[in-house]
Amino acid sequence: MSDGAALRYRLGEDAAVRRALASTAVRTMTAAAPVLLAVVLLCRLGWTPNTMFWGVVAALAALLVVRSVLGFRTSRRRLRSLAVTVDDAEIRVENSEDAFGIERARVARIVEVAGALGGVRVESQPDARSGEVLVAEVPRGGAGWSDVRARLESWRSIERRGRRGPAVRVALALLVVAGIFFLPFLLEDFVVRSRGLALALVLVMWAALRWTLRAR
């Protein structure tokens, strides 16, 4: 294949399903962990849940399951249909939801994101009129990914950025379990002083956990 020949990259069925499952699992855990921690801590503060409360919890759990299933299907469909074409002049991305191209001359930077859910991101310069920045993502996992990466590296140097992989997310989730066992002892001191202060601390912990687990 000559240097100027276009490279066409697809994930493939198995890689698309694996990536969709992994990303859905991470999103589900990220959404559920802060809520679980907040509920357990509130119960520790002496808040006795009633039937209505458990009904709300059950509804939230059902909503999370439905959201996860729909998210998986959407992600799988988009990844199955993903096609990235790279030649000497342009990178073009097509999937079930969108299709666009970024000319080589308009590329602002190329970033490689580490981890099983990583890949290469090609960012365009802002549009002169709208200021819009196009981002072409080439997910790792398909046959020929290294060839596409090498072609993009010939355009300009690739920046490298770490990413929290599934293993790190699981480790963070384990911190939630540790918090369930150890934070109540800290909260007992606050409960003695002020119930409102203890509730405020729960909200701060919930917000901190949400920030820690958010996607990178």
N, CA, C and O of each residue as an XYZ file, in Angstrom:
864
protein
N       0.847     -1.205      0.000
C       0.000      0.000      0.000
C       0.873      1.242      0.000
O       1.794      1.335      0.811
N       0.617      2.197     -0.878
C       1.422      3.411     -0.935
C       1.079      4.323      0.215
O       0.038      4.181      0.856
N       1.979      5.274      0.469
C       1.773      6.185      1.587
C       0.513      7.026      1.417
O      -0.124      7.401      2.401
N       0.152      7.326      0.161
C      -1.000      8.180     -0.060
C      -2.318      7.441     -0.096
O      -3.366      8.083     -0.170
N      -2.313      6.115     -0.048
C      -3.551      5.349     -0.111
C      -4.393      5.588      1.137
O      -3.858      5.716      2.238
N      -5.710      5.646      0.961
C      -6.604      5.879      2.098
C      -6.688      4.635      2.977
O      -6.752      3.512      2.476
N      -6.688      4.843      4.275
C      -6.875      3.770      5.252
C      -8.295      3.845      5.782
O      -8.752      4.908      6.202
N      -8.991      2.717      5.765
C     -10.361      2.681      6.284
C     -10.377      1.759      7.505
O      -9.994      0.592      7.426
N     -10.821      2.302      8.617
C     -10.744      1.595      9.899
C     -12.135      1.369     10.480
O     -12.968      2.276     10.508
N     -12.371      0.136     10.945
C     -13.606     -0.212     11.639
C     -13.238     -1.042     12.864
O     -12.208     -1.716     12.887
N     -14.097     -0.982     13.883
C     -13.835     -1.750     15.102
C     -14.081     -3.239     14.916
O     -13.317     -4.059     15.425
N     -15.120     -3.595     14.207
C     -15.507     -5.004     14.112
C     -16.537     -5.345     15.175
O     -16.651     -4.650     16.184
N     -17.282     -6.406     14.949
C     -18.401     -6.778     15.814
C     -17.962     -7.042     17.249
O     -18.504     -6.440     18.175
N     -17.005     -7.919     17.447
C     -16.597     -8.305     18.808
C     -16.023     -7.117     19.577
O     -16.372     -6.901     20.738
N     -15.156     -6.357     18.943
C     -14.550     -5.207     19.614
C     -15.593     -4.151     19.958
O     -15.519     -3.526     21.015
N     -16.563     -3.950     19.070
C     -17.610     -2.962     19.329
C     -18.457     -3.368     20.528
O     -18.779     -2.530     21.370
N     -18.822     -4.653     20.614
C     -19.633     -5.133     21.736
C     -18.852     -5.040     23.044
O     -19.395     -4.604     24.059
N     -17.588     -5.446     23.028
C     -16.769     -5.374     24.246
C     -16.630     -3.935     24.733
O     -16.753     -3.664     25.928
N     -16.377     -3.033     23.823
C     -16.211     -1.631     24.214
C     -17.513     -1.048     24.730
O     -17.514     -0.290     25.700
N     -18.622     -1.395     24.091
C     -19.923     -0.901     24.540
C     -20.260     -1.426     25.930
O     -20.772     -0.680     26.765
N     -19.978     -2.708     26.188
C     -20.221     -3.288     27.509
C     -19.364     -2.613     28.574
O     -19.857     -2.271     29.648
N     -18.084     -2.422     28.276
C     -17.180     -1.826     29.251
C     -17.576     -0.393     29.577
O     -17.599     -0.008     30.745
N     -17.884      0.391     28.565
C     -18.254      1.786     28.811
C     -19.581      1.885     29.552
O     -19.756      2.770     30.389
N     -20.523      0.981     29.252
C     -21.809      0.981     29.957
C     -21.623      0.607     31.418
O     -22.239      1.211     32.296
N     -20.778     -0.384     31.688
C     -20.519     -0.793     33.075
C     -19.901      0.347     33.868
O     -20.269      0.568     35.022
N     -18.970      1.072     33.268
C     -18.328      2.196     33.955
C     -19.344      3.289     34.248
O     -19.364      3.829     35.355
N     -20.188      3.627     33.277
C     -21.188      4.677     33.487
C     -22.190      4.278     34.569
O     -22.586      5.105     35.389
N     -22.601      2.994     34.566
C     -23.566      2.529     35.559
C     -22.988      2.599     36.968
O     -23.653      3.066     37.893
N     -21.753      2.136     37.130
C     -21.107      2.181     38.431
C     -20.923      3.623     38.895
O     -21.131      3.936     40.067
N     -20.533      4.496     37.970
C     -20.316      5.893     38.298
C     -21.599      6.549     38.789
O     -21.565      7.363     39.712
N     -22.731      6.202     38.178
C     -24.008      6.790     38.572
C     -24.516      6.224     39.892
O     -25.120      6.952     40.680
N     -24.282      4.936     40.147
C     -24.849      4.282     41.322
C     -24.053      4.506     42.605
O     -24.636      4.601     43.684
N     -22.727      4.590     42.498
C     -21.885      4.630     43.694
C     -22.163      5.823     44.605
O     -22.316      5.616     45.809
N     -22.240      7.065     44.106
C     -22.502      8.188     45.014
C     -23.849      8.087     45.708
O     -23.969      8.435     46.883
N     -24.869      7.611     44.991
C     -26.196      7.473     45.587
C     -26.176      6.438     46.705
O     -26.759      6.655     47.768
N     -25.506      5.314     46.466
C     -25.403      4.268     47.484
C     -24.737      4.798     48.740
O     -25.212      4.556     49.850
N     -23.640      5.519     48.571
C     -22.929      6.058     49.722
C     -23.805      7.035     50.500
O     -23.860      6.971     51.728
N     -24.489      7.937     49.801
C     -25.327      8.932     50.470
C     -26.457      8.268     51.249
O     -26.740      8.669     52.378
N     -27.114      7.251     50.661
C     -28.228      6.583     51.331
C     -27.757      5.879     52.599
O     -28.399      5.978     53.645
N     -26.631      5.166     52.504
C     -26.122      4.441     53.676
C     -25.738      5.404     54.788
O     -26.009      5.137     55.959
N     -25.115      6.511     54.437
C     -24.713      7.479     55.454
C     -25.919      8.148     56.104
O     -25.924      8.390     57.311
N     -26.936      8.446     55.306
C     -28.149      9.042     55.869
C     -28.830      8.076     56.833
O     -29.329      8.489     57.880
N     -28.851      6.804     56.487
C     -29.416      5.808     57.393
C     -28.611      5.745     58.691
O     -29.171      5.566     59.772
N     -27.298      5.895     58.568
C     -26.433      5.883     59.737
C     -26.715      7.078     60.642
O     -26.519      7.011     61.855
N     -27.171      8.159     60.043
C     -27.489      9.358     60.816
C     -28.805      9.230     61.580
O     -29.214     10.156     62.280
N     -29.457      8.093     61.447
C     -30.698      7.873     62.174
C     -31.952      8.108     61.365
O     -33.055      8.132     61.911
N     -31.788      8.282     60.057
C     -32.953      8.470     59.197
C     -33.539      7.108     58.878
O     -32.904      6.294     58.207
N     -34.758      6.855     59.363
C     -35.396      5.552     59.180
C     -36.201      5.542     57.886
O     -37.207      6.245     57.784
N     -35.782      4.765     56.903
C     -36.508      4.738     55.626
C     -37.864      4.060     55.765
O     -38.015      3.080     56.495
N     -38.848      4.601     55.049
C     -40.189      4.017     55.066
C     -40.475      3.337     53.731
O     -39.612      3.244     52.858
N     -41.703      2.868     53.602
C     -42.083      2.160     52.375
C     -41.956      3.037     51.141
O     -41.513      2.586     50.084
N     -42.353      4.302     51.289
C     -42.260      5.223     50.150
C     -40.808      5.394     49.714
O     -40.511      5.460     48.521
N     -39.898      5.465     50.703
C     -38.486      5.614     50.380
C     -37.987      4.432     49.562
O     -37.333      4.609     48.535
N     -38.302      3.223     50.026
C     -37.835      2.051     49.291
C     -38.480      1.956     47.919
O     -37.888      1.418     46.983
N     -39.699      2.481     47.801
C     -40.318      2.526     46.485
C     -39.562      3.441     45.539
O     -39.387      3.127     44.362
N     -39.109      4.592     46.068
C     -38.318      5.518     45.262
C     -36.987      4.886     44.869
O     -36.537      5.016     43.731
N     -36.355      4.189     45.840
C     -35.090      3.527     45.558
C     -35.264      2.477     44.459
O     -34.446      2.370     43.545
N     -36.360      1.700     44.571
C     -36.621      0.678     43.557
C     -36.840      1.315     42.185
O     -36.381      0.796     41.168
N     -37.548      2.445     42.173
C     -37.790      3.133     40.902
C     -36.486      3.665     40.305
O     -36.268      3.587     39.096
N     -35.620      4.208     41.170
C     -34.333      4.708     40.696
C     -33.472      3.568     40.149
O     -32.790      3.716     39.135
N     -33.519      2.418     40.849
C     -32.752      1.265     40.385
C     -33.254      0.786     39.025
O     -32.465      0.461     38.138
N     -34.586      0.747     38.874
C     -35.165      0.336     37.594
C     -34.793      1.324     36.491
O     -34.495      0.931     35.363
N     -34.816      2.622     36.838
C     -34.452      3.647     35.863
C     -32.988      3.497     35.443
O     -32.645      3.675     34.274
N     -32.130      3.168     36.416
C     -30.716      2.984     36.119
C     -30.506      1.789     35.197
O     -29.681      1.837     34.284
N     -31.265      0.708     35.442
C     -31.154     -0.475     34.584
C     -31.602     -0.158     33.164
O     -30.932     -0.518     32.196
N     -32.748      0.523     33.048
C     -33.253      0.880     31.719
C     -32.274      1.796     31.003
O     -31.993      1.623     29.817
N     -31.760      2.768     31.738
C     -30.785      3.699     31.151
C     -29.539      2.958     30.683
O     -28.988      3.263     29.626
N     -29.103      1.992     31.465
C     -27.906      1.232     31.101
C     -28.144      0.399     29.848
O     -27.295      0.349     28.958
N     -29.310     -0.259     29.780
C     -29.631     -1.085     28.618
C     -29.715     -0.226     27.357
O     -29.155     -0.575     26.317
N     -30.421      0.903     27.461
C     -30.542      1.790     26.306
C     -29.187      2.369     25.909
O     -28.873      2.496     24.726
N     -28.380      2.722     26.932
C     -27.057      3.263     26.656
C     -26.177      2.249     25.953
O     -25.434      2.594     25.035
N     -26.262      0.973     26.391
C     -25.478     -0.079     25.751
C     -25.888     -0.255     24.296
O     -25.033     -0.356     23.416
N     -27.186     -0.291     24.042
C     -27.658     -0.483     22.671
C     -27.228      0.669     21.768
O     -26.805      0.459     20.631
N     -27.342      1.897     22.295
C     -26.944      3.063     21.503
C     -25.451      3.043     21.217
O     -25.018      3.292     20.092
N     -24.664      2.742     22.256
C     -23.212      2.690     22.086
C     -22.811      1.581     21.121
O     -21.941      1.775     20.272
N     -23.447      0.418     21.252
C     -23.118     -0.696     20.363
C     -23.457     -0.363     18.910
O     -22.682     -0.657     18.000
N     -24.610      0.247     18.705
C     -25.008      0.605     17.348
C     -24.045      1.626     16.741
O     -23.663      1.510     15.576
N     -23.658      2.615     17.528
C     -22.744      3.634     17.020
C     -21.372      3.049     16.717
O     -20.762      3.382     15.701
N     -20.885      2.177     17.596
C     -19.561      1.585     17.391
C     -19.561      0.590     16.234
O     -18.580      0.493     15.496
N     -20.667     -0.155     16.074
C     -20.765     -1.082     14.940
C     -20.701     -0.347     13.611
O     -20.099     -0.826     12.650
N     -21.327      0.821     13.569
C     -21.412      1.556     12.304
C     -20.221      2.483     12.078
O     -20.086      3.074     11.006
N     -19.363      2.609     13.079
C     -18.237      3.539     12.975
C     -17.294      3.151     11.839
O     -16.904      1.991     11.705
N     -16.941      4.131     11.036
C     -15.958      3.949      9.965
C     -15.099      5.200      9.900
O     -15.607      6.310      9.744
N     -13.804      5.009     10.021
C     -12.861      6.132      9.976
C     -11.974      5.968      8.740
O     -11.354      4.922      8.548
N     -11.921      6.993      7.920
C     -11.096      6.971      6.715
C     -10.036      8.054      6.828
O     -10.345      9.220      7.075
N      -8.780      7.656      6.643
C      -7.667      8.603      6.744
C      -6.817      8.510      5.480
O      -6.372      7.427      5.098
N      -6.595      9.661      4.833
C      -5.639      9.710      3.730
C      -4.645     10.829      4.019
O      -4.550     11.281      5.160
N      -3.922     11.273      3.037
C      -2.908     12.303      3.280
C      -3.514     13.682      3.509
O      -2.815     14.591      3.957
N      -4.793     13.856      3.211
C      -5.372     15.192      3.268
C      -6.466     15.358      4.322
O      -6.759     16.484      4.725
N      -7.079     14.256      4.778
C      -8.258     14.398      5.632
C      -8.487     13.145      6.460
O      -8.094     12.046      6.068
N      -9.133     13.322      7.618
C      -9.686     12.212      8.376
C     -11.196     12.395      8.364
O     -11.705     13.478      8.650
N     -11.907     11.315      8.028
C     -13.362     11.376      7.946
C     -13.963     10.304      8.832
O     -13.546      9.146      8.803
N     -14.959     10.709      9.629
C     -15.630      9.812     10.570
C     -17.094      9.680     10.182
O     -17.782     10.674      9.951
N     -17.560      8.436     10.112
C     -18.968      8.167      9.816
C     -19.496      7.161     10.833
O     -18.824      6.179     11.147
N     -20.700      7.409     11.347
C     -21.383      6.432     12.189
C     -22.878      6.598     12.002
O     -23.317      7.349     11.132
N     -23.663      5.902     12.812
C     -25.111      5.909     12.629
C     -25.743      7.248     12.965
O     -26.901      7.490     12.623
N     -24.994      8.126     13.634
C     -25.554      9.400     14.072
C     -24.982     10.609     13.342
O     -25.611     11.667     13.318
N     -23.804     10.471     12.750
C     -23.133     11.649     12.221
C     -22.107     11.259     11.158
O     -21.736     10.092     11.025
N     -21.664     12.251     10.416
C     -20.586     12.072      9.442
C     -19.945     13.435      9.213
O     -20.630     14.418      8.929
N     -18.624     13.481      9.339
C     -17.913     14.737      9.142
C     -16.449     14.434      8.840
O     -15.977     13.311      9.020
N     -15.752     15.456      8.381
C     -14.335     15.310      8.084
C     -13.534     16.480      8.629
O     -14.059     17.580      8.802
N     -12.259     16.233      8.898
C     -11.342     17.281      9.330
C     -10.148     17.270      8.387
O      -9.441     16.269      8.275
N      -9.933     18.388      7.715
C      -8.803     18.481      6.803
C      -7.490     18.525      7.594
O      -7.419     19.095      8.682
N      -6.482     17.920      7.027
C      -5.181     17.881      7.694
C      -4.687     19.280      8.048
O      -4.095     19.483      9.108
N      -4.928     20.237      7.167
C      -4.449     21.599      7.382
C      -5.157     22.277      8.557
O      -4.654     23.261      9.100
N      -6.338     21.745      8.956
C      -7.109     22.368     10.040
C      -6.946     21.644     11.369
O      -7.595     22.011     12.348
N      -6.097     20.629     11.427
C      -5.909     19.889     12.676
C      -5.127     20.740     13.667
O      -4.040     21.229     13.359
N      -5.692     20.913     14.860
C      -5.035     21.698     15.904
C      -4.130     20.837     16.765
O      -3.028     21.251     17.126
N      -4.597     19.633     17.097
C      -3.764     18.722     17.877
C      -4.319     17.314     17.782
O      -5.488     17.108     17.455
N      -3.457     16.349     18.075
C      -3.833     14.937     18.095
C      -3.418     14.381     19.450
O      -2.263     14.504     19.857
N      -4.368     13.772     20.138
C      -4.122     13.278     21.490
C      -4.393     11.781     21.542
O      -5.428     11.312     21.067
N      -3.462     11.038     22.120
C      -3.684      9.610     22.350
C      -4.094      9.410     23.805
O      -3.376      9.806     24.724
N      -5.261      8.789     24.004
C      -5.785      8.536     25.339
C      -5.483      7.092     25.708
O      -5.857      6.172     24.981
N      -4.808      6.891     26.832
C      -4.408      5.548     27.246
C      -5.591      4.764     27.789
O      -6.643      5.337     28.075
N      -5.422      3.451     27.932
C      -6.450      2.616     28.535
C      -7.250      1.824     27.515
O      -7.240      2.114     26.319
N      -7.954      0.799     28.034
C      -8.740     -0.075     27.159
C      -9.833      0.682     26.419
O     -10.210      0.298     25.311
N     -10.347      1.751     27.016
C     -11.394      2.543     26.384
C     -10.834      3.788     25.710
O     -11.580      4.708     25.375
N      -9.526      3.814     25.512
C      -8.895      4.966     24.904
C      -8.801      4.849     23.391
O      -9.504      4.058     22.761
N      -7.922      5.651     22.831
C      -7.746      5.693     21.389
C      -7.046      6.971     21.009
O      -6.226      7.480     21.774
N      -7.352      7.500     19.844
C      -6.752      8.747     19.365
C      -7.864      9.752     19.094
O      -8.888      9.425     18.494
N      -7.639     10.984     19.551
C      -8.577     12.085     19.308
C      -7.904     13.123     18.421
O      -6.811     13.604     18.721
N      -8.573     13.460     17.328
C      -8.075     14.496     16.422
C      -8.987     15.714     16.564
O     -10.184     15.636     16.288
N      -8.418     16.828     16.993
C      -9.198     18.042     17.236
C      -8.879     19.093     16.182
O      -7.718     19.346     15.859
N      -9.925     19.689     15.662
C      -9.740     20.705     14.627
C      -9.520     22.079     15.250
O      -9.763     22.281     16.439
N      -9.066     23.000     14.445
C      -9.018     24.395     14.856
C     -10.450     24.925     14.937
O     -11.321     24.446     14.211
N     -10.706     25.897     15.799
C     -12.066     26.466     15.879
C     -12.508     27.047     14.545
O     -11.722     27.657     13.820
N     -13.789     26.843     14.237
C     -14.330     27.431     13.010
C     -14.267     28.949     13.101
O     -14.542     29.519     14.156
N     -13.910     29.602     12.010
C     -13.722     31.053     12.015
C     -14.997     31.812     12.364
O     -14.937     32.884     12.966
N     -16.145     31.262     11.989
C     -17.404     31.966     12.242
C     -18.105     31.503     13.510
O     -18.525     32.329     14.320
N     -18.237     30.194     13.693
C     -18.997     29.679     14.839
C     -18.132     29.350     16.052
O     -18.642     29.259     17.168
N     -16.836     29.172     15.842
C     -15.971     28.780     16.945
C     -16.046     27.298     17.274
O     -15.420     26.842     18.230
N     -16.809     26.540     16.489
C     -16.974     25.106     16.747
C     -15.666     24.350     16.506
O     -14.941     24.610     15.546
N     -15.386     23.396     17.418
C     -14.223     22.527     17.281
C     -14.703     21.108     17.006
O     -15.444     20.537     17.806
N     -14.289     20.541     15.886
C     -14.649     19.166     15.558
C     -13.656     18.207     16.212
O     -12.459     18.486     16.281
N     -14.173     17.071     16.690
C     -13.329     16.062     17.339
C     -13.605     14.721     16.678
O     -14.725     14.212     16.729
N     -12.581     14.153     16.058
C     -12.689     12.823     15.442
C     -12.023     11.820     16.373
O     -10.832     11.935     16.661
N     -12.779     10.842     16.841
C     -12.253      9.849     17.768
C     -12.042      8.520     17.041
O     -12.924      8.024     16.341
N     -10.850      7.964     17.229
C     -10.513      6.665     16.642
C     -10.285      5.702     17.802
O      -9.181      5.661     18.345
N     -11.296      4.922     18.200
C     -11.167      4.047     19.367
C     -10.203      2.896     19.131
O     -10.145      2.333     18.038
N      -9.460      2.558     20.152
C      -8.544      1.417     20.087
C      -9.341      0.113     20.078
O     -10.428      0.051     20.653
N      -8.811     -0.932     19.430
C      -9.448     -2.244     19.505
C      -9.683     -2.934     18.186
O      -9.835     -4.155     18.151
N      -9.717     -2.182     17.091
C      -9.981     -2.783     15.795
C      -8.703     -3.128     15.051
O      -7.630     -2.610     15.361
N      -8.826     -4.008     14.067
C      -7.677     -4.361     13.230
C      -7.265     -3.147     12.406
O      -8.108     -2.480     11.806
N      -5.982     -2.867     12.379
C      -5.490     -1.744     11.613
C      -5.400     -0.439     12.385
O      -5.078      0.602     11.813
N      -5.686     -0.488     13.697
C      -5.621      0.745     14.499
C      -4.207      1.333     14.495
O      -4.042      2.549     14.396
N      -3.202      0.487     14.601
C      -1.823      0.979     14.628
C      -1.451      1.663     13.316
O      -0.672      2.616     13.311
N      -2.006      1.181     12.201
C      -1.730      1.810     10.907
C      -2.334      3.215     10.847
O      -1.709      4.156     10.358
N      -3.560      3.333     11.354
C      -4.213      4.643     11.374
C      -3.443      5.599     12.286
O      -3.239      6.766     11.953
N      -3.023      5.086     13.434
C      -2.258      5.920     14.366
C      -0.959      6.399     13.721
O      -0.586      7.565     13.848
N      -0.283      5.499     13.037
C       0.974      5.863     12.381
C       0.746      6.922     11.301
O       1.550      7.842     11.148
N      -0.350      6.790     10.557
C      -0.650      7.786      9.518
C      -0.900      9.150     10.162
O      -0.418     10.171      9.671
N      -1.655      9.163     11.261
C      -1.935     10.432     11.937
C      -0.669     11.022     12.557
O      -0.507     12.241     12.607
N       0.220     10.157     13.025
C       1.466     10.657     13.614
C       2.350     11.303     12.553
O       3.179     12.160     12.857
N       2.161     10.879     11.296
C       2.922     11.513     10.214
C       2.416     12.929      9.942
O       3.121     13.739      9.341
N       1.190     13.224     10.386
C       0.655     14.571     10.234
C       1.314     15.539     11.199
O       1.741     16.628     10.816
N       1.393     15.113     12.492
C       1.973     15.944     13.541
C       2.222     15.077     14.763
O       1.687     13.971     14.842
N       3.007     15.537     15.709
C       3.314     14.742     16.900
C       2.042     14.503     17.712
O       1.165     15.363     17.786
N       1.960     13.319     18.319
C       0.785     12.927     19.096
C       1.051     13.162     20.581
O       2.030     12.663     21.136
N       0.173     13.923     21.204
C       0.253     14.131     22.648
C      -0.319     12.894     23.341
O      -1.174     12.202     22.788
N       0.156     12.629     24.538
C      -0.323     11.460     25.287
C      -0.970     11.903     26.580
O      -0.459     12.767     27.294
N      -2.106     11.293     26.864
C      -2.832     11.626     28.086
C      -3.350     10.349     28.704
O      -3.874      9.482     28.006
N      -3.204     10.229     30.028
C      -3.700      9.054     30.735
C      -5.210      9.093     30.866
O      -5.843     10.137     30.709
N      -5.762      7.944     31.156
C      -7.202      7.847     31.351
C      -7.487      6.809     32.403
O      -6.808      5.784     32.472
N      -8.484      7.063     33.223
C      -8.863      6.089     34.227
C      -9.546      4.916     33.555
O     -10.641      5.057     33.009
N      -8.911      3.771     33.594
C      -9.485      2.589     32.984
C     -10.473      1.911     33.908
O     -10.657      2.349     35.044
N     -11.116      0.845     33.441
C     -12.097      0.131     34.259
C     -11.529     -0.348     35.589
O     -12.235     -0.331     36.597
N     -10.259     -0.777     35.613
C      -9.673     -1.268     36.863
C      -9.598     -0.152     37.900
O      -9.852     -0.377     39.083
N      -9.248      1.052     37.449
C      -9.172      2.180     38.374
C     -10.562      2.552     38.866
O     -10.735      2.899     40.034
N     -11.556      2.482     37.982
C     -12.923      2.780     38.401
C     -13.390      1.784     39.461
O     -14.063      2.168     40.418
N     -13.038      0.508     39.300
C     -13.406     -0.494     40.292
C     -12.747     -0.184     41.626
O     -13.366     -0.329     42.680
N     -11.484      0.244     41.577
C     -10.782      0.595     42.809
C     -11.461      1.765     43.503
O     -11.563      1.789     44.729
N     -11.924      2.732     42.723
C     -12.636      3.854     43.306
C     -13.960      3.413     43.922
O     -14.380      3.930     44.957
N     -14.606      2.453     43.274
C     -15.856      1.937     43.831
C     -15.610      1.248     45.176
O     -16.446      1.315     46.077
N     -14.454      0.584     45.302
C     -14.119     -0.052     46.570
C     -13.946      0.983     47.674
O     -14.187      0.694     48.846
N     -13.528      2.188     47.298
C     -13.419      3.255     48.277
C     -14.791      3.610     48.850
O     -14.908      4.039     49.998
N     -15.827      3.424     48.027
C     -17.181      3.655     48.522
C     -17.497      2.687     49.648
O     -18.051      3.072     50.677
N     -17.137      1.419     49.442
C     -17.367      0.414     50.477
C     -16.605      0.777     51.744
O     -17.137      0.673     52.849
N     -15.355      1.203     51.576
C     -14.569      1.612     52.744
C     -15.233      2.790     53.444
O     -15.266      2.859     54.673
N     -15.764      3.718     52.644
C     -16.446      4.866     53.231
C     -17.664      4.459     54.034
O     -17.949      5.043     55.080
N     -18.388      3.454     53.548
C     -19.578      2.992     54.254
C     -19.226      2.485     55.649
O     -20.005      2.648     56.588
N     -18.048      1.870     55.781
C     -17.653      1.310     57.069
C     -16.987      2.328     57.993
O     -17.144      2.255     59.212
N     -16.240      3.281     57.416
C     -15.428      4.165     58.261
C     -16.011      5.560     58.449
O     -15.828      6.154     59.512
N     -16.705      6.098     57.457
C     -17.237      7.446     57.585
C     -18.300      7.584     58.674
O     -18.369      8.641     59.301
N     -19.130      6.574     58.931
C     -20.115      6.726     60.000
C     -19.503      7.080     61.354
O     -20.116      7.807     62.135
N     -18.310      6.577     61.638
C     -17.672      6.904     62.908
C     -17.353      8.397     62.974
O     -17.480      9.022     64.027
N     -16.939      8.959     61.842
C     -16.691     10.390     61.792
C     -17.992     11.170     61.911
O     -18.050     12.199     62.584
N     -19.036     10.672     61.252
C     -20.309     11.385     61.263
C     -20.956     11.416     62.643
O     -21.689     12.352     62.962
N     -20.691     10.405     63.462
C     -21.298     10.371     64.788
C     -20.920     11.606     65.588
O     -21.745     12.127     66.339
N     -19.676     12.089     65.443
C     -19.255     13.290     66.152
C     -20.022     14.508     65.660
O     -20.379     15.390     66.441
N     -20.272     14.545     64.349
C     -21.002     15.679     63.805
C     -22.478     15.624     64.194
O     -23.112     16.660     64.395
N     -23.015     14.422     64.297
C     -24.423     14.279     64.676
C     -24.639     14.822     66.075
O     -25.644     15.477     66.353
N     -23.677     14.541     66.961
C     -23.788     15.028     68.336
C     -23.825     16.552     68.354
O     -24.565     17.150     69.135
N     -23.023     17.181     67.489
C     -22.933     18.639     67.469
C     -24.098     19.269     66.711
O     -24.719     20.220     67.185
N     -24.385     18.731     65.531
C     -25.423     19.333     64.686
C     -25.872     18.356     63.616
O     -25.048     17.879     62.835
N     -27.160     18.049     63.563
C     -27.680     17.174     62.522
C     -27.548     17.838     61.146
O     -27.261     17.174     60.150
N     -27.759     19.147     61.108
C     -27.628     19.865     59.847
C     -26.214     19.830     59.307
O     -26.008     19.701     58.100
N     -25.226     19.945     60.204
C     -23.832     19.886     59.789
C     -23.488     18.502     59.242
O     -22.739     18.376     58.273
N     -24.041     17.471     59.870
C     -23.796     16.111     59.392
C     -24.396     15.900     58.007
O     -23.773     15.281     57.144
N     -25.608     16.416     57.793
C     -26.234     16.292     56.474
C     -25.429     17.048     55.418
O     -25.291     16.594     54.282
N     -24.900     18.210     55.810
C     -24.080     18.981     54.880
C     -22.822     18.198     54.511
O     -22.385     18.228     53.360
N     -22.236     17.493     55.492
C     -21.050     16.698     55.224
C     -21.362     15.560     54.260
O     -20.547     15.240     53.395
N     -22.532     14.948     54.401
C     -22.954     13.887     53.480
C     -23.028     14.431     52.052
O     -22.569     13.788     51.108
N     -23.618     15.633     51.907
C     -23.730     16.225     50.574
C     -22.355     16.526     49.982
O     -22.134     16.334     48.786
N     -21.434     16.997     50.819
C     -20.075     17.276     50.346
C     -19.405     15.985     49.890
O     -18.746     15.961     48.850
N     -19.570     14.907     50.667
C     -18.976     13.617     50.306
C     -19.575     13.097     49.004
O     -18.865     12.552     48.159
N     -20.891     13.270     48.849
C     -21.551     12.826     47.618
C     -21.006     13.581     46.417
O     -20.701     12.980     45.387
N     -20.883     14.903     46.547
C     -20.371     15.713     45.442
C     -18.925     15.355     45.128
O     -18.538     15.301     43.960
N     -18.116     15.108     46.174
C     -16.717     14.753     45.958
C     -16.595     13.422     45.220
O     -15.740     13.262     44.349
N     -17.455     12.470     45.575
C     -17.404     11.171     44.912
C     -17.849     11.276     43.462
O     -17.281     10.627     42.584
N     -18.871     12.100     43.210
C     -19.318     12.320     41.837
C     -18.190     12.925     41.001
O     -17.988     12.531     39.852
N     -17.465     13.868     41.567
C     -16.368     14.508     40.839
C     -15.246     13.501     40.579
O     -14.651     13.495     39.501
N     -14.958     12.643     41.580
C     -13.879     11.688     41.436
C     -14.180     10.655     40.367
O     -13.289     10.253     39.618
N     -15.448     10.219     40.290
C     -15.812      9.148     39.366
C     -16.220      9.628     37.985
O     -16.503      8.821     37.100
N     -16.250     10.945     37.799
C     -16.734     11.428     36.509
C     -15.790     10.987     35.403
O     -14.608     10.740     35.644
N     -16.317     10.892     34.196
C     -15.526     10.437     33.039
C     -14.414     11.420     32.766
O     -14.563     12.631     32.924
N     -13.256     10.843     32.335
C     -12.088     11.652     32.003
C     -11.835     11.572     30.511
O     -10.891     12.184     30.011
